[in-house]
């Protein structure tokens, strides 16, 4: 906080007073009106020194923090001459003190709503530190309401409810003191008089001066009397006053014979009286009869040159303080306050655990993350969206935090707890080790939620909460993607229909119609013209050949890859026929539905860097080809802009929290089979900056580098490989640590135990100690997963997700084999039963790995393959190096597709392979580490907008079905409106 050198500034004044006192004492005189006139306290000189001190403080801050720049915005409504004079004074003083100042002049008849909207805009502008509304306002505007719209932390006038209220309290802490009253107090302090026990009389009770200065005098331990128009004995009251503040607006009201000989008189009045000797015909006087009071008082302020300059100086001081406070607030370390977690034994159901915890309001979580009010949008009490402006604000100011990828070994159909481990790890880091940490996870599809798998919030005491809101709808992102995708599907079919039922000239005129007599190409149309090499912008200038080439896409129906989507496991939509109504004139075709999370638009959301990048990617989506084999894109169809509009809010990450109150970003949910199976690049980039250390070393001293923990779908060999070779290529990021989740259950399966089937009792081998099976699985599948992960350059920590039936010997066996395979560490973790407390050792190991085996963030990962080779080479590299295959085998269809893609210019894209998650190979029955097998590729598809190709190794269902006993059967809503039965 700014400390003004008051003692030094008052030195000359004190010496002057002291010399008078010494002289009087040596002659045995008392200091009286007869011998000494009042000492004039110059506000001009003091104000000049205060402004100079502010300039020095600002310069000092800027030398350490170049981005530090105080700014004041002054709102002036109307053109009152006196207001204009004051505004110019404030502008001049601000600039002389090193403060940026802009004056916003508004018409006198502006309406209240428009003015409040402007104030709110300034409230949200991080570059504006102080807001001053020049008073008085026109009578049609409510001054109290308007001034209270200014945020307390920017109310440099000190007039809003908070600052006024805190000032009136005995031990209140206002952000700012009102400028004129504070200026009065500074002038009083210059006298050096001890204020304790002094009698003070304030004449005038205005909210601007009288009332606040009375509160300040009271807080300085004075006995204060406020006089006003109804006070009957003002002269008598003033005669007993040690301090007199005159602020009533009546010229020469206070007379000399009212004043005690040793009184301090502060004249706040500004009055104009006739004076024929002045060019203007008037002169400025105060509320005090200057000559008579000067002959009586000990100290007196002049008018002009007293309080007036101090008002402006204190404004400058307040703006500096506001800028400093806001700068410190914006650059403070995260302070995530954990929720207390009471873990029960036995562990209740996930929904019961979620409901038993009272979450923080999501606005509180956002505040703890230093997310500005303007950058956060509530969606109910416990979830909200975060603006991408957070990243823009931090990208050049912060380093990235530590980036942790959670993956797994080849799982059983029951899952091995990646999401649960992710939550437990973050709860341990944030709630127990007090290291800023954020979990970044995918939004779950409601298909699996109501199917066999259930939700994806984690489990036990390591969850996202509220888990019902997490698993159902969230903020509607998946629905917006469904609508966007289905709009594109409808546009494709409609385009083919209209092209086939209209003549060329008619179709062109209807495609580019006249509107109010003018024909105009849309932005998408202009891009298509550019693609075709037609450098024209006037629709009427195209030749018949050009208009036909432009308008007719001639889409081959058999080539269309875009399907409609729905976020439900509906097996009966896998293959459908569209166009059967008579109104479609026999235009039918075979198509089908995908589940929404399998759509390319979902993958684009996950891989886009910002809204502009998303718009470009959507435009590049290849929906099929024309009859000449040329690719047709969403841009050609004219749908890219509308799709982007539907995703304008979807692109913002969703914020939730864990059971222990640590933050969770939930964003995007691409299908793990045919996409990256990871949350969004945008969420990762935002989170990494939030927990990162400032680049400015002076600010960074108080910061600890935090963690962002995210996960990849299925095992590392599938999800981790795509994470590195597709997602990291898109984001430019790379993990500092890979956490590999292993369970005795999965290792026993890969070690030779019988198959595990959902809904059936586990075989005896899984619930009794069997170290041999564990060692067989650990020395094969776990070893291969560790080796695969290490190859990308990050240290690997194996998290042993503990089950109640695990024995100590089995756990030790896993640790031994993991270390032998090259893992940095292997740690038992009991987060499912104990929350973050059960994952403390795991968290400590992850922290240690970042320090003892640091990864160079400035270089790219060790990508598995280069994009310069052929598509076939890329597929072979993945299959042989990651899966352990002997070679690949391409079907004739796959060969033809690869040839077409390379011819069309898509040969330099990374590749994703869709295969079973239950084996390193393509065959789910092959456990452990299969060898010497040929990996079949039956088909290759393109996701040009997402930026990759995906190969199908087997029949992959892109819309699952429902089982006989599906999850939705357990879901109910009780009498209190609470959802039950989710898991």
FENLINJO-V913791 format. One record per pair of residues at least 12 apart in sequence whose C-alpha atoms are under 7 Angstrom apart, sorted by the first residue. I is the first residue (numbers start at 1). GAP is how many residues later the second one is. D is the distance in whole Angstrom. If there is no record, write none. Layout:
# FENLINJO-V913791
I_GAP_D, I_GAP_D
This chain:
# FENLINJO-V913791
1_320_7, 2_319_7, 10_180_5, 14_177_7, 32_229_6, 33_228_6, 33_262_6, 33_263_5, 37_257_6, 37_258_5, 37_259_7, 37_261_7, 38_256_5, 38_257_6, 38_258_7, 38_259_5, 38_260_4, 38_261_5, 38_262_6, 39_259_6, 39_260_5, 39_261_6, 40_259_6, 40_260_5, 40_261_6, 40_262_7, 41_146_7, 41_258_7, 41_259_6, 41_260_5, 42_259_7, 42_263_6, 42_264_6, 43_262_6, 43_263_4, 43_264_6, 43_266_6, 43_267_6, 44_261_5, 44_262_6, 44_265_6, 47_262_6, 47_263_5, 47_266_5, 50_263_6, 51_46_6, 51_262_6, 51_265_7, 52_45_6, 54_43_6, 54_263_6, 54_266_7, 55_42_4, 55_43_6, 58_40_7, 69_30_7, 70_29_5, 70_30_6, 70_59_6, 70_249_7, 70_250_6, 70_253_5, 71_28_6, 71_29_4, 71_30_6, 71_56_7, 71_57_5, 71_58_5, 71_59_6, 72_28_6, 72_29_5, 72_30_7, 72_56_6, 72_57_6, 72_58_5, 72_59_6, 72_247_7, 73_28_6, 73_29_5, 73_30_6, 73_55_7, 73_57_6, 73_58_5, 73_59_6, 74_28_6, 74_29_5, 74_30_6, 74_57_6, 74_58_5, 74_59_6, 74_60_7, 75_28_6, 75_29_5, 75_30_6, 75_57_6, 75_58_5, 75_59_6, 76_28_6, 76_29_5, 76_30_6, 76_57_6, 76_58_5, 77_28_6, 77_29_5, 77_30_6, 77_31_5, 77_60_6, 78_28_6, 78_29_5, 78_30_4, 83_51_7, 90_222_6, 93_219_7, 94_222_6, 108_30_7, 112_29_6, 116_30_7, 116_33_7, 119_30_7, 119_31_6, 123_27_7, 123_28_6, 124_250_6, 129_25_6, 129_190_7, 129_193_6, 129_194_5, 130_24_4, 130_25_6, 130_26_6, 130_189_6, 130_192_7, 131_19_7, 131_23_6, 131_24_6, 131_25_6, 132_23_7, 132_24_7, 132_25_6, 133_14_7, 147_12_7, 147_13_6, 148_12_5, 148_13_6, 152_23_7, 153_22_6, 153_169_7, 154_168_6, 156_20_6, 156_159_7, 156_162_5, 156_163_6, 157_21_5, 157_22_6, 157_158_7, 158_18_5, 158_19_5, 158_20_4, 159_19_7, 162_12_7, 163_12_6, 163_13_6, 167_48_7, 168_47_6, 170_49_7, 176_142_6, 179_132_5, 179_135_5, 179_136_6, 180_29_6, 180_130_7, 180_131_5, 181_28_6, 181_31_6, 181_32_5, 182_132_7, 183_124_6, 183_127_5, 183_128_6, 183_131_6, 184_82_7, 184_123_6, 195_25_6, 195_26_7, 195_27_6, 196_24_7, 196_25_5, 196_26_6, 197_24_6, 197_25_5, 197_26_6, 198_24_5, 198_25_6, 198_44_6, 199_23_6, 199_24_5, 199_25_6, 199_42_5, 199_43_5, 199_44_6, 200_22_6, 200_23_6, 200_24_5, 200_25_6, 200_41_5, 200_42_6, 200_43_5, 200_44_6, 201_23_6, 201_24_5, 201_25_6, 201_37_6, 201_40_6, 201_42_6, 201_43_5, 201_44_6, 202_12_6, 202_23_6, 202_24_5, 202_25_6, 202_42_6, 202_43_5, 202_44_6, 203_23_6, 203_24_5, 203_25_6, 203_42_6, 203_43_5, 203_44_6, 203_45_6, 204_22_7, 204_23_6, 204_24_5, 204_42_7, 204_43_5, 204_44_5, 205_21_7, 205_23_6, 209_38_7, 210_37_6, 235_23_6, 238_20_6, 238_21_6, 239_19_5, 239_20_5, 239_21_6, 240_20_7, 241_19_7, 241_22_7, 242_20_7, 242_21_5, 242_22_6, 243_20_6, 243_21_5, 243_22_6, 244_20_6, 244_21_5, 244_22_6, 245_20_6, 245_21_5, 245_22_6, 246_20_6, 246_21_5, 246_22_6, 246_23_7, 246_41_6, 246_42_7, 247_20_7, 247_21_5, 247_22_5, 247_40_7, 248_21_7, 248_39_7, 249_20_5, 249_21_7, 249_22_7, 249_38_6, 250_21_7, 250_37_5, 251_20_6, 251_34_6, 251_35_6, 251_36_4, 251_37_7, 252_34_6, 252_35_5, 252_36_4, 252_37_4, 253_34_5, 253_35_6, 253_36_6, 254_33_6, 254_34_5, 254_35_6, 255_33_7, 255_34_5, 255_37_6, 255_38_6, 256_33_7, 256_36_4, 256_37_4, 256_40_6, 259_34_7, 259_37_6, 259_38_6, 260_36_7, 260_37_6, 261_35_5, 261_36_5, 261_37_6, 262_35_6, 262_36_5, 263_34_5, 263_35_5, 263_36_7, 264_33_6, 264_34_6, 264_35_5, 264_36_6, 265_32_7, 265_34_6, 265_35_5, 265_36_7, 266_34_6, 266_35_5, 267_19_6, 267_20_6, 267_21_6, 267_34_6, 267_35_7, 268_18_7, 268_19_7, 268_39_6, 269_17_4, 269_18_5, 270_14_7, 270_15_6, 270_16_5, 271_13_6, 271_14_5, 271_15_6, 272_12_5, 272_13_6, 284_20_7, 285_18_6, 286_17_5, 330_40_7, 333_369_7, 333_370_6, 334_34_6, 334_35_6, 334_36_7, 334_102_6, 335_33_6, 336_32_5, 336_326_7, 338_93_5, 338_322_5, 338_323_5, 338_324_7, 339_321_5, 339_322_5, 340_320_6, 341_319_6, 343_491_6, 347_113_7, 347_486_6, 350_109_6, 350_110_5, 350_633_6, 351_116_7, 351_631_6, 351_632_7, 354_111_6, 354_112_6, 354_113_6, 357_302_7, 359_302_7, 360_301_7, 361_20_6, 361_21_6, 362_19_6, 362_20_5, 362_21_6, 362_22_7, 362_294_7, 365_298_7, 375_12_5, 375_14_7, 375_15_7, 379_96_7, 382_274_6, 383_271_7, 383_272_6, 383_273_5, 384_270_6, 384_271_5, 385_267_6, 385_268_6, 385_269_5, 385_270_6, 386_266_6, 386_267_6, 386_268_6, 386_269_7, 387_265_6, 388_264_6, 390_296_7, 391_295_5, 391_298_7, 394_295_6, 395_294_7, 397_297_6, 397_298_6, 398_291_6, 398_294_6, 398_295_6, 398_296_4, 398_297_5, 399_290_6, 399_293_5, 399_294_5, 399_295_6, 399_296_6, 400_288_5, 400_289_5, 400_292_5, 401_287_5, 401_288_6, 401_290_5, 401_291_4, 401_292_7, 401_304_6, 401_305_5, 401_306_6, 401_307_7, 402_303_7, 402_304_6, 402_305_5, 402_306_6, 402_334_6, 403_304_6, 403_305_5, 403_306_6, 403_332_5, 403_333_5, 403_334_7, 404_304_6, 404_305_5, 404_306_6, 404_331_5, 404_332_6, 404_333_5, 404_334_6, 405_304_6, 405_305_5, 405_306_5, 405_330_6, 405_332_6, 405_333_5, 405_334_6, 406_12_7, 406_16_7, 406_304_6, 406_305_4, 406_306_6, 406_332_6, 406_333_5, 406_334_6, 407_304_6, 407_305_5, 407_308_6, 407_309_5, 407_313_6, 407_332_6, 407_333_5, 407_334_6, 408_306_7, 408_307_4, 408_308_5, 408_332_5, 408_333_4, 408_334_6, 409_306_5, 409_307_6, 409_331_7, 409_332_6, 409_333_6, 409_372_7, 409_373_6, 409_376_6, 410_305_5, 410_507_7, 410_508_6, 410_509_6, 411_304_7, 411_335_6, 411_507_6, 412_334_6, 412_344_7, 412_506_7, 413_343_7, 413_344_7, 413_345_6, 414_344_6, 416_326_7, 416_327_6, 418_323_6, 419_37_7, 419_38_7, 419_39_5, 420_38_4, 420_39_5, 420_42_5, 420_43_6, 420_412_7, 421_410_7, 422_17_7, 422_287_7, 422_288_7, 423_16_7, 423_35_7, 423_39_5, 423_40_6, 423_235_7, 424_38_5, 424_407_5, 424_411_6, 424_412_5, 424_415_6, 425_411_7, 425_414_6, 425_417_7, 425_418_6, 426_12_7, 426_13_6, 426_283_7, 427_233_6, 427_235_6, 427_409_4, 428_408_4, 428_409_6, 428_411_6, 428_412_5, 428_415_6, 429_414_6, 430_232_6, 431_229_7, 431_231_7, 432_404_7, 432_405_7, 435_269_7, 435_271_6, 436_255_6, 436_270_5, 436_271_6, 437_254_7, 437_269_5, 437_270_5, 437_271_6, 438_224_7, 438_225_5, 438_226_6, 438_249_7, 438_269_6, 438_270_5, 438_271_6, 439_224_7, 439_225_5, 439_226_6, 439_269_6, 439_270_5, 439_271_6, 440_224_6, 440_225_5, 440_226_6, 440_239_7, 440_243_7, 440_244_7, 440_268_7, 440_269_6, 440_270_5, 441_224_6, 441_225_5, 441_226_7, 441_238_5, 441_269_6, 441_270_7, 442_224_6, 442_225_5, 442_226_5, 442_227_5, 442_236_6, 442_237_4, 443_223_6, 443_224_6, 443_225_6, 443_226_5, 444_12_6, 444_27_6, 444_225_6, 445_122_6, 445_152_7, 446_25_7, 446_26_7, 446_121_6, 446_122_6, 447_120_6, 447_121_4, 447_122_5, 449_22_7, 449_518_7, 450_516_6, 450_517_4, 450_518_4, 451_118_7, 451_511_6, 451_512_7, 451_515_5, 451_516_5, 451_517_7, 452_511_7, 452_514_6, 452_515_6, 454_513_7, 454_529_5, 455_16_6, 455_528_6, 456_15_7, 457_13_7, 459_373_6, 460_372_5, 460_373_6, 461_198_7, 461_370_7, 461_371_5, 461_372_6, 461_373_6, 461_374_5, 462_197_7, 462_369_6, 462_370_6, 462_373_5, 463_195_6, 463_196_6, 464_193_6, 464_194_4, 464_195_6, 465_192_6, 465_193_6, 465_194_6, 477_173_5, 478_118_7, 480_166_6, 480_167_7, 481_120_7, 481_121_7, 482_83_6, 482_84_6, 482_114_6, 484_159_5, 484_162_6, 485_79_7, 485_80_7, 485_116_7, 486_78_5, 486_79_7, 488_151_6, 489_73_6, 489_74_6, 489_75_6, 492_145_7, 496_59_7, 497_90_7, 499_53_7, 504_44_6, 508_39_7, 508_43_6, 519_20_6, 520_18_7, 520_19_6, 521_16_7, 521_18_7, 524_111_6, 524_114_5, 525_113_7, 528_108_6, 529_21_7, 553_73_7, 554_72_5, 554_73_6, 555_70_6, 555_71_4, 555_72_6, 556_69_6, 556_70_5, 556_71_5, 559_65_5, 559_66_6, 560_63_6, 560_64_4, 561_62_6, 561_63_6, 562_61_6, 563_28_7, 563_29_6, 563_30_5, 563_31_6, 564_28_7, 564_29_5, 564_30_6, 565_28_5, 565_29_5, 565_30_5, 565_31_5, 566_28_7, 566_29_5, 566_30_5, 567_28_5, 567_29_5, 568_27_7, 569_390_6, 569_391_5, 569_392_5, 569_393_6, 570_389_7, 570_390_7, 570_391_5, 570_392_7, 571_388_7, 571_389_6, 571_390_4, 573_19_6, 573_20_5, 574_18_5, 574_19_5, 574_385_7, 575_16_6, 575_17_4, 575_18_7, 576_14_6, 576_15_5, 576_16_5, 577_12_6, 577_13_5, 577_14_6, 578_12_7, 594_364_5, 594_365_5, 595_363_6, 595_364_5, 597_72_6, 597_73_5, 597_74_5, 598_72_6, 598_73_5, 598_360_6, 600_343_6, 600_346_7, 602_66_7, 602_67_7, 602_68_6, 603_67_5, 603_72_7, 603_343_6, 604_13_7, 604_341_6, 604_342_5, 605_46_7, 605_63_6, 605_75_7, 606_62_5, 606_64_7, 606_73_6, 606_74_4, 606_75_6, 607_73_6, 607_74_5, 607_120_6, 607_123_6, 607_339_7, 608_73_7, 608_74_7, 609_72_6, 609_73_6, 609_122_7, 610_72_7, 611_40_7, 615_25_7, 615_29_6, 617_328_4, 617_329_6, 618_16_7, 618_22_6, 618_327_6, 619_14_7, 619_15_5, 619_16_4, 619_21_5, 620_13_6, 620_14_6, 620_15_7, 620_324_6, 620_325_5, 621_12_5, 621_13_5, 621_322_7, 621_323_5, 621_324_4, 622_12_7, 622_322_6, 653_12_6, 653_13_6, 653_14_5, 653_30_6, 654_12_5, 654_13_6, 665_18_6, 667_12_6, 667_13_6, 667_16_7, 668_12_6, 672_41_5, 673_241_5, 673_242_7, 674_238_7, 674_239_7, 674_240_5, 674_276_6, 675_237_7, 676_43_6, 676_46_5, 676_47_6, 676_51_7, 677_35_6, 677_36_5, 677_42_6, 678_33_6, 678_34_5, 678_35_6, 681_50_6, 687_21_6, 688_20_6, 691_14_6, 691_15_5, 691_16_6, 692_13_5, 692_14_6, 693_12_5, 714_203_6, 716_69_6, 716_73_7, 717_68_6, 717_71_7, 717_165_6, 722_190_6, 724_139_7, 725_138_6, 725_139_7, 725_185_7, 726_184_6, 734_126_7, 734_127_6, 735_59_7, 736_58_6, 736_114_6, 736_118_7, 736_119_6, 737_57_5, 737_58_5, 737_59_6, 737_109_7, 737_112_7, 737_113_7, 738_56_6, 738_57_6, 738_58_5, 738_59_6, 739_57_6, 739_58_5, 739_59_6, 739_60_6, 740_56_7, 740_57_6, 740_58_5, 740_59_6, 741_57_6, 741_58_5, 741_59_6, 741_60_7, 742_56_7, 742_57_6, 742_58_5, 742_59_6, 743_57_6, 743_58_5, 743_59_7, 744_30_6, 744_62_7, 745_21_6, 747_27_5, 747_30_4, 747_31_6, 748_18_7, 748_25_5, 748_26_5, 748_29_6, 750_27_5, 750_31_7, 750_177_5, 750_178_4, 751_22_5, 751_23_6, 751_25_4, 751_26_4, 751_177_6, 752_21_6, 753_12_7, 753_20_7, 767_38_6, 768_37_7, 769_38_6, 771_38_7, 771_39_5, 774_36_7, 775_38_6, 775_39_7, 777_151_6, 778_36_6, 778_39_6, 779_38_6, 780_148_6, 780_149_6, 781_147_5, 781_148_6, 783_35_7, 783_38_5, 786_35_7, 786_36_7, 786_37_7, 787_34_7, 788_94_6, 792_69_6, 792_70_5, 792_71_6, 793_68_6, 793_69_6, 794_61_6, 795_28_7, 795_29_6, 795_54_7, 795_58_6, 796_27_5, 796_28_5, 797_26_6, 797_27_5, 797_28_5, 797_29_6, 797_49_7, 798_25_7, 798_27_6, 798_28_4, 798_29_6, 799_27_6, 799_28_5, 799_29_6, 799_30_6, 799_43_7, 800_27_6, 800_28_5, 800_29_6, 801_27_6, 801_28_5, 801_29_6, 802_26_6, 802_27_6, 802_28_5, 825_20_7, 827_14_7, 827_15_6, 829_13_6, 867_41_5, 867_42_6, 867_43_7, 868_40_6, 870_37_7, 871_27_7, 871_36_6, 876_12_6, 879_56_7, 883_37_5, 883_38_6, 884_46_7, 884_47_6, 885_46_6, 885_47_6, 885_48_5, 885_49_6, 885_50_6, 886_46_5, 886_47_5, 886_48_6, 887_47_5, 887_48_6, 888_46_5, 888_47_4, 888_48_6, 889_45_7, 889_46_6, 889_47_5, 889_48_6, 890_46_6, 890_47_5, 890_48_6, 891_46_6, 891_47_5, 893_45_7, 893_46_6, 894_43_7, 894_44_6, 894_45_5, 894_46_5, 897_43_6, 898_42_7, 909_38_6, 909_39_5, 909_40_7, 910_38_5, 910_39_6, 911_37_6, 911_38_5, 911_39_6, 912_37_6, 912_38_4, 912_39_6, 913_37_5, 913_38_5, 913_39_6, 913_40_7, 914_36_7, 914_37_6, 914_38_5, 914_39_6, 915_37_7, 915_38_5, 915_39_6, 922_13_7, 922_31_6, 936_17_6, 937_14_6, 937_15_6, 937_16_5, 938_14_6, 938_15_6, 938_16_7, 939_12_6, 939_13_5, 940_12_6
